[in-house]
Amino acid sequence: MNAALRAGRWIFLAGALLVSLFPFYWMIRTSVADHDQVFGSGFSLLPDTLTFDGYARAWNDASLGNAMLVGLAVTFGILALQLLTCIPAAYVLTMHR
């Protein structure tokens, strides 16, 4: 394989990486940007000012703490039920002859 083909492959992979990571970057960028910068008519890759007011509003107004506790309770409940069924099933499948 020649060097130009390898370089082209790496350039393609780097571009694909940037394209796939851009939505995550944009999500974080808009979460720390001012309301006017998010919904304004201009476009910039970096916000002018950083603000974490959205996180405080989500925590307080939407009772994010309670939602996280409910999510943890559901997750651990599902985990407990899966362990109660998967461990005996694995035992039976490995010991059955």
VENWOSUL-V93372 format. One record per pair of residues at least 12 apart in sequence whose C-alpha atoms are under 10 Angstrom apart, sorted by the first residue. I is the first residue (numbers start at 0). GAP is how many residues later the second one is. Records with the same first field share a line. If there is no record, write none. Layout:
I=GAP  GAP
This chain:
24=20
25=19  20
28=16  17  18  21
29=15  16  17  20  24
30=19  20  21  22  23  24
31=15  17  18  19  20  21  22  23
32=13  14  15  16  17  18  19  20  21
33=13  14  15  16  17  18  19  20
34=16  18  19
36=12
